[in-house]
Amino acid sequence: MGMTDPVADMLTRIRNANIVRRQQVDVPGSKLKRAVAQVLREEGFIDGIQVVEDGPGQTLRLTLKYGPERKRVITGLRRISRPGRRVYTGKEDVPRVLGGLGVAVLSTSRGIMTDKQARREGVGGEVLCYIW
C-alpha cells in the first residue's frame, strides 16, 4: 500500500529526529515537500536543505537547527489539512499560530507560503500545517 499523506510523513520524520536531537533527517523528495522545507528554512526552523539524487527519486536531506546547549528550535509540528479532511481558509480568516509566535504553512494559488505572507498578499488556501 502506498503512502496516503506524504506531508504528514515528512512532518513526523522531522518531529522524531528533533526529539532525539538528530543533526539531519532524510525525507523522500517532491516539489511540495521541497517548498514546505523552503518555508521552514526561511522562517528559521531548519538550517539547510540538500537535494540528494539517489536512484529513481530524490531525497531531501534537511539539516535541523538547535539553539545553545542543543535547545530545540522546533517545539511543535501539527498537520492540519489531511487527505480525509481538507482544511481551507479564506483570505480574511488566515489562522494565527500561538498568537503569531508560530507559523501556519499554506498552499495557495501563488505557491506555498506562511500565514504572514498570505495575509500580506491577500490570499487564502489550504492550511497544510502549523509549526512553532
C-alpha positions in Angstrom: 0.0 0.0 0.0 1.3 3.4 -0.9 1.7 6.4 1.3 -1.5 8.4 1.6 -0.1 11.6 3.2 3.5 12.4 2.2 3.5 15.8 4.0 2.4 14.2 7.3 5.2 11.6 6.8 7.7 14.5 6.3 6.5 16.3 9.5 6.6 13.1 11.5 10.2 12.4 10.4 11.2 16.0 11.3 9.4 15.7 14.7 11.0 12.3 15.5 14.5 13.5 14.5 14.0 16.6 16.5 13.0 14.7 19.7 16.3 12.6 19.6 18.2 15.8 18.5 19.5 14.3 15.2 21.5 16.7 13.1 20.0 15.6 9.8 16.9 13.9 8.6 16.2 12.3 5.1 12.8 12.7 3.5 11.6 11.3 0.2 11.6 14.3 -2.1 8.8 16.1 -4.0 8.1 19.6 -5.2 5.5 20.2 -2.5 7.8 18.9 0.3 10.7 21.0 -1.0 8.5 24.1 -1.0 7.4 23.3 2.6 11.0 22.8 3.6 12.0 26.1 2.0 9.4 27.9 4.1 10.7 26.2 7.2 14.2 27.4 6.4 13.1 30.9 5.6 11.3 31.0 9.0 14.4 29.8 10.8 13.1 26.4 11.9 15.7 24.4 9.9 19.2 25.2 8.8 19.6 23.6 5.4 18.0 21.7 2.5 20.1 19.4 0.4 18.7 17.5 -2.6 20.3 14.1 -2.8 19.8 12.2 -6.1 19.8 8.5 -5.3 18.3 6.0 -7.8 15.0 6.8 -9.4 13.8 9.5 -7.0 15.4 12.2 -5.0 15.8 12.6 -1.2 15.6 15.9 0.7 18.3 16.0 3.4 17.1 18.5 6.0 19.6 19.9 8.5 17.8 20.6 11.8 18.5 23.6 13.8 19.2 23.8 17.6 19.9 26.7 19.9 22.6 27.0 22.5 23.0 23.8 24.6 21.2 21.8 21.9 17.9 23.5 22.8 15.2 22.6 20.2 14.2 25.4 17.8 11.1 23.4 16.7 8.9 22.8 19.8 5.8 21.5 17.9 4.6 20.5 14.4 1.0 19.7 13.6 -0.6 18.6 10.3 -3.9 20.5 9.8 -5.3 19.6 6.4 -5.3 15.8 5.9 -6.5 13.6 2.9 -9.6 12.7 5.0 -10.4 16.2 6.0 -9.1 19.1 3.9 -9.0 22.5 5.6 -9.2 25.6 3.6 -9.2 29.3 4.7 -10.3 32.4 3.0 -8.0 35.5 2.9 -9.9 37.1 5.8 -9.6 34.0 8.1 -5.9 33.1 7.7 -5.1 31.4 11.1 -2.6 32.7 13.6 -0.5 30.1 15.4 0.2 30.8 19.1 -0.7 34.5 18.6 1.8 35.0 15.9 4.7 33.1 17.6 4.2 30.1 15.4 3.8 29.7 11.6 1.0 28.3 9.6 2.1 26.9 6.2 -0.5 27.4 3.5 -0.7 26.1 -0.1 -2.1 29.0 -2.1 -2.7 29.8 -5.8 0.6 31.7 -5.5 2.6 28.7 -4.1 3.5 27.5 -0.6 3.8 30.4 1.9 3.4 31.4 5.6 0.3 32.8 7.2 2.0 36.3 7.3 2.9 36.2 3.6 -0.7 35.1 2.7 -2.1 38.0 4.8 0.2 40.4 3.1 -0.7 39.2 -0.4 -4.4 38.9 0.4 -4.8 35.2 -0.5 -6.3 32.2 1.2 -5.7 28.5 0.5 -5.2 25.0 2.1 -3.8 25.1 5.6 -1.1 22.4 5.4 0.4 22.5 8.9 1.3 24.6 12.0 4.9 24.8 13.3 6.1 26.5 16.5 
